[in-house]
């Protein structure tokens, strides 16, 4: 009957109504969104011959972990050898067991005359697979066990295996062709086809190859547009193909693992034999990536920086926690883009009701990044260079890299939300976004300062146009450089400028994310001129305890001077002045201090007075030593807040703009009670207080999270030299500053 089946298959017309040819714009529409290869399943299995096979290493280790494929020796896998049909049968048989496929039945009659000399395990595997229509013979009642498996046979076998796998998105229509989709009633034929498979294979085989592509099991060979159906399959590629198919099943590593897709975390629990463990309670808690190193106290219990993901009680197993189903899986509450923010670390663990998280708890840790939600979607792009911060020129010997980065909004409902770097997203359903870059080199007048804009007539002596294509991280790069036009003389300059436009997809789909603005322009000045001081930066601790009446406090300012190339500039004279004089005053050194080889100098000073804000000005006095001169002077400022504690009468009320949370771990908020000349004041809160965030009662954890986000946004803006966002407001009632047992109410308004 097998021989007859093969004959009938060959009678199908080669080809059929063709699907779209596989090209750069094709998508694997039914690729798995999860994987069986994570956690312990991708740990090193001790193979020493994997070399630089980065694309296959995790798959090879995964197959060995699940005991689907062993090495050819204790420490070798032999990745480049071709897979024989008898070995493919063993691999498929073992994979079927992990994928929940029952091979005990089957209605195909099997009588291969060339497998009797094989070992019993191989005979059983070949017979079971053939009986269930997964791996067929090669006609004439022969299996050809020593022949190499072809890519076409591999595709047919793996898609047949998925057709037997519970929950896999593979079905067959009335004509016996594979259709894809979660629901058999709405599933459809694959919509992509390889030209060489369509031209050379029967309709059922071509259909299986297309299905294997759509399912993400395999892609093409060479440039990806051809399949190579008659080519052999190496052991390394076989490992990749099988693990890609395994991803469509319920196979998961032993113990607890978790993964995220579209913002939903799925937790899986398996026993030592990889069997599902049902009715297992799961607790999950999270912290912003920026705070993950402060998520735990010294005793291993959760700190206030962690927040509940699902259930009722953070870091404790309770009756409200989700439990695994009969398949050993549990889907947790979905995380939206606003919650994920710039990234989360999530900890998951299982146990019995009443168990609490601590130092001895086994857990699974995972990262959830903005793109894990499928959002934000790339909507625009920006560019930056790797020129040192503050540099206005680069040496002729330097190559500058320009990076175009796609960006998207983390929360489209918030008009003030910042853009973040993202991958291509799903704009137009394509990641083939490319930009057109025109690069010009212009000879500049070495005596002109500043360098004139290119539009004013500098002569172009070299120009070229290139394409910059976006990668999976949403970035496209190109480089610019220049050669000294007169190496025997000093002070020469060449300006290299560029214009970036386009953002179109490589196909005929709608235009991709354009730059802001579009077109975007930039330039770099290459020079061999003598180094000179070009930028001054001052840093001071922003919040310091104000001294008491008649007392003094010490502080210090660190000043950094760099040259026009962004390098440290030594022996620069620096003088400090303060905006605070009189009763509330800072006493600064009267003589200049000079920078060292690092371009830095630390200058101490003393402060007398109460709560205040002072502006400190650092001035580079130049080689003439005259602080009043303007020719060589460079100045910068830094702001220091001198803070006092709130000590008003018991039960007082307060309301003001928050300046900064000095230390979330110490539960301290610094705010301005006057709204005029800053009068920095601190209050303390604890978990026993009552909290309201934007009009709704909130937990201690939610209050700290909202407070932390506001502080993070403010600090990021100030660090970038930008104006701080509109302050958020803190209100408190019934606050007793010297009684920690008192219950105060803190109201935070962030909107």
WONORPE-V829202 format. One record per residue. N is the residue number from 1. PSI is psi as a letter, one per 30 degrees, with the letter a starting at -180 (NA if undefined). Layout:
# WONORPE-V829202
<<N | PSI> <N | PSI>>
This chain:
# WONORPE-V829202
<<1 | e> <2 | e> <3 | e> <4 | e> <5 | e> <6 | e> <7 | e> <8 | e> <9 | e> <10 | f> <11 | f> <12 | k> <13 | k> <14 | k> <15 | a> <16 | a> <17 | j> <18 | k> <19 | l> <20 | k> <21 | k> <22 | k> <23 | a> <24 | f> <25 | f> <26 | k> <27 | k> <28 | i> <29 | f> <30 | g> <31 | k> <32 | k> <33 | f> <34 | a> <35 | l> <36 | f> <37 | i> <38 | l> <39 | b> <40 | f> <41 | f> <42 | g> <43 | l> <44 | k> <45 | g> <46 | g> <47 | k> <48 | g> <49 | g> <50 | f> <51 | b> <52 | g> <53 | i> <54 | e> <55 | f> <56 | f> <57 | e> <58 | e> <59 | e> <60 | e> <61 | e> <62 | e> <63 | e> <64 | e> <65 | e> <66 | g> <67 | h> <68 | e> <69 | k> <70 | l> <71 | l> <72 | f> <73 | a> <74 | e> <75 | g> <76 | k> <77 | f> <78 | h> <79 | f> <80 | f> <81 | k> <82 | l> <83 | k> <84 | l> <85 | e> <86 | e> <87 | e> <88 | e> <89 | e> <90 | e> <91 | e> <92 | e> <93 | e> <94 | e> <95 | e> <96 | e> <97 | e> <98 | f> <99 | g> <100 | g> <101 | k> <102 | j> <103 | g> <104 | f> <105 | b> <106 | k> <107 | g> <108 | k> <109 | k> <110 | k> <111 | i> <112 | k> <113 | f> <114 | g> <115 | g> <116 | f> <117 | f> <118 | l> <119 | l> <120 | e> <121 | e> <122 | e> <123 | e> <124 | e> <125 | e> <126 | e> <127 | e> <128 | e> <129 | e> <130 | e> <131 | e> <132 | g> <133 | g> <134 | e> <135 | j> <136 | l> <137 | a> <138 | h> <139 | l> <140 | h> <141 | g> <142 | k> <143 | f> <144 | i> <145 | f> <146 | f> <147 | l> <148 | k> <149 | k> <150 | l> <151 | e> <152 | e> <153 | e> <154 | e> <155 | e> <156 | e> <157 | e> <158 | e> <159 | e> <160 | e> <161 | e> <162 | f> <163 | f> <164 | f> <165 | k> <166 | k> <167 | f> <168 | k> <169 | h> <170 | k> <171 | l> <172 | k> <173 | a> <174 | f> <175 | g> <176 | g> <177 | l> <178 | k> <179 | l> <180 | k> <181 | l> <182 | e> <183 | k> <184 | f> <185 | f> <186 | g> <187 | l> <188 | l> <189 | l> <190 | k> <191 | g> <192 | k> <193 | k> <194 | k> <195 | e> <196 | e> <197 | e> <198 | e> <199 | f> <200 | f> <201 | l> <202 | l> <203 | e> <204 | e> <205 | e> <206 | e> <207 | e> <208 | e> <209 | e> <210 | e> <211 | e> <212 | e> <213 | e> <214 | e> <215 | f> <216 | g> <217 | e> <218 | l> <219 | a> <220 | a> <221 | l> <222 | b> <223 | g> <224 | f> <225 | f> <226 | l> <227 | e> <228 | h> <229 | f> <230 | f> <231 | l> <232 | l> <233 | k> <234 | l> <235 | e> <236 | e> <237 | e> <238 | e> <239 | e> <240 | e> <241 | e> <242 | e> <243 | e> <244 | e> <245 | e> <246 | e> <247 | f> <248 | g> <249 | a> <250 | g> <251 | k> <252 | l> <253 | l> <254 | k> <255 | a> <256 | k> <257 | l> <258 | l> <259 | l> <260 | k> <261 | k> <262 | h> <263 | f> <264 | k> <265 | k> <266 | k> <267 | k> <268 | k> <269 | k> <270 | l> <271 | a> <272 | f> <273 | g> <274 | g> <275 | k> <276 | k> <277 | j> <278 | l> <279 | h> <280 | k> <281 | k> <282 | k> <283 | k> <284 | k> <285 | l> <286 | l> <287 | k> <288 | k> <289 | e> <290 | f> <291 | g> <292 | f> <293 | f> <294 | g> <295 | f> <296 | k> <297 | l> <298 | e> <299 | g> <300 | f> <301 | l> <302 | k> <303 | l> <304 | f> <305 | f> <306 | l> <307 | k> <308 | k> <309 | e> <310 | l> <311 | a> <312 | e> <313 | k> <314 | k> <315 | g> <316 | k> <317 | k> <318 | l> <319 | f> <320 | f> <321 | k> <322 | l> <323 | l> <324 | k> <325 | a> <326 | f> <327 | g> <328 | g> <329 | l> <330 | k> <331 | k> <332 | l> <333 | k> <334 | k> <335 | k> <336 | l> <337 | e> <338 | e> <339 | e> <340 | e> <341 | b> <342 | g> <343 | k> <344 | l> <345 | k> <346 | k> <347 | k> <348 | k> <349 | l> <350 | l> <351 | a> <352 | l> <353 | k> <354 | f> <355 | k> <356 | k> <357 | k> <358 | a> <359 | e> <360 | g> <361 | k> <362 | k> <363 | l> <364 | k> <365 | k> <366 | l> <367 | k> <368 | j> <369 | l> <370 | e> <371 | f> <372 | f> <373 | f> <374 | g> <375 | l> <376 | l> <377 | k> <378 | k> <379 | f> <380 | a> <381 | l> <382 | l> <383 | l> <384 | l> <385 | l> <386 | g> <387 | k> <388 | k> <389 | k> <390 | f> <391 | k> <392 | f> <393 | l> <394 | l> <395 | l> <396 | f> <397 | f> <398 | k> <399 | k> <400 | k> <401 | k> <402 | k> <403 | k> <404 | k> <405 | k> <406 | k> <407 | l> <408 | l> <409 | k> <410 | f> <411 | j> <412 | f> <413 | f> <414 | j> <415 | f> <416 | g> <417 | k> <418 | l> <419 | l> <420 | l> <421 | k> <422 | l> <423 | a> <424 | f> <425 | a> <426 | g> <427 | k> <428 | g> <429 | h> <430 | k> <431 | g> <432 | h> <433 | k> <434 | l> <435 | l> <436 | k> <437 | k> <438 | k> <439 | k> <440 | k> <441 | k> <442 | k> <443 | k> <444 | l> <445 | j> <446 | f> <447 | f> <448 | k> <449 | j> <450 | l> <451 | k> <452 | l> <453 | k> <454 | f> <455 | f> <456 | g> <457 | g> <458 | k> <459 | k> <460 | k> <461 | f> <462 | k> <463 | k> <464 | l> <465 | k> <466 | l> <467 | k> <468 | j> <469 | k> <470 | k> <471 | a> <472 | f> <473 | g> <474 | g> <475 | k> <476 | k> <477 | l> <478 | l> <479 | l> <480 | k> <481 | l> <482 | l> <483 | k> <484 | j> <485 | f> <486 | i> <487 | f> <488 | f> <489 | l> <490 | l> <491 | g> <492 | l> <493 | k> <494 | k> <495 | k> <496 | j> <497 | l> <498 | l> <499 | k> <500 | k> <501 | l> <502 | c> <503 | g> <504 | l> <505 | l> <506 | f> <507 | a> <508 | g> <509 | l> <510 | l> <511 | k> <512 | a> <513 | k> <514 | l> <515 | l> <516 | j> <517 | l> <518 | k> <519 | l> <520 | k> <521 | l> <522 | l> <523 | l> <524 | k> <525 | j> <526 | k> <527 | l> <528 | g> <529 | l> <530 | k> <531 | k> <532 | l> <533 | k> <534 | f> <535 | k> <536 | k> <537 | k> <538 | k> <539 | k> <540 | k> <541 | k> <542 | e> <543 | k> <544 | l> <545 | k> <546 | k> <547 | l> <548 | l> <549 | k> <550 | g> <551 | l> <552 | l> <553 | k> <554 | k> <555 | l> <556 | l> <557 | k> <558 | k> <559 | k> <560 | k> <561 | k> <562 | l> <563 | a> <564 | f> <565 | g> <566 | g> <567 | l> <568 | k> <569 | j> <570 | l> <571 | g> <572 | k> <573 | k> <574 | k> <575 | k> <576 | k> <577 | l> <578 | l> <579 | f> <580 | j> <581 | l> <582 | b> <583 | e> <584 | j> <585 | l> <586 | k> <587 | j> <588 | l> <589 | k> <590 | f> <591 | l> <592 | k> <593 | k> <594 | k> <595 | l> <596 | a> <597 | f> <598 | f> <599 | g> <600 | l> <601 | k> <602 | k> <603 | j> <604 | l> <605 | l> <606 | l> <607 | k> <608 | k> <609 | a> <610 | b> <611 | k> <612 | l> <613 | k> <614 | k> <615 | k> <616 | k> <617 | k> <618 | k> <619 | k> <620 | j> <621 | f> <622 | l> <623 | f> <624 | f> <625 | g> <626 | j> <627 | f> <628 | f> <629 | l> <630 | f> <631 | e> <632 | f> <633 | k> <634 | k> <635 | l> <636 | l> <637 | l> <638 | k> <639 | k> <640 | k> <641 | k> <642 | j> <643 | k> <644 | l> <645 | l> <646 | k> <647 | h> <648 | a> <649 | l> <650 | k> <651 | g> <652 | l> <653 | l> <654 | l> <655 | k> <656 | l> <657 | k> <658 | k> <659 | e> <660 | k> <661 | j> <662 | e> <663 | j> <664 | e> <665 | f> <666 | g> <667 | h> <668 | k> <669 | k> <670 | k> <671 | l> <672 | j> <673 | f> <674 | e> <675 | f> <676 | b> <677 | j> <678 | k> <679 | i> <680 | k> <681 | k> <682 | k> <683 | l> <684 | k> <685 | l> <686 | l> <687 | f> <688 | f> <689 | l> <690 | k> <691 | k> <692 | k> <693 | j> <694 | h> <695 | f> <696 | k> <697 | k> <698 | l> <699 | l> <700 | e> <701 | e> <702 | e> <703 | e> <704 | e> <705 | e> <706 | e> <707 | e> <708 | e> <709 | e> <710 | e> <711 | e> <712 | e> <713 | e> <714 | e> <715 | e> <716 | e> <717 | e> <718 | e> <719 | e> <720 | g> <721 | g> <722 | l> <723 | k> <724 | k> <725 | l> <726 | k> <727 | k> <728 | l> <729 | k> <730 | k> <731 | k> <732 | k> <733 | l> <734 | h> <735 | k> <736 | j> <737 | f> <738 | g> <739 | j> <740 | f> <741 | f> <742 | k> <743 | j> <744 | l> <745 | k> <746 | k> <747 | k> <748 | k> <749 | j> <750 | f> <751 | NA>>
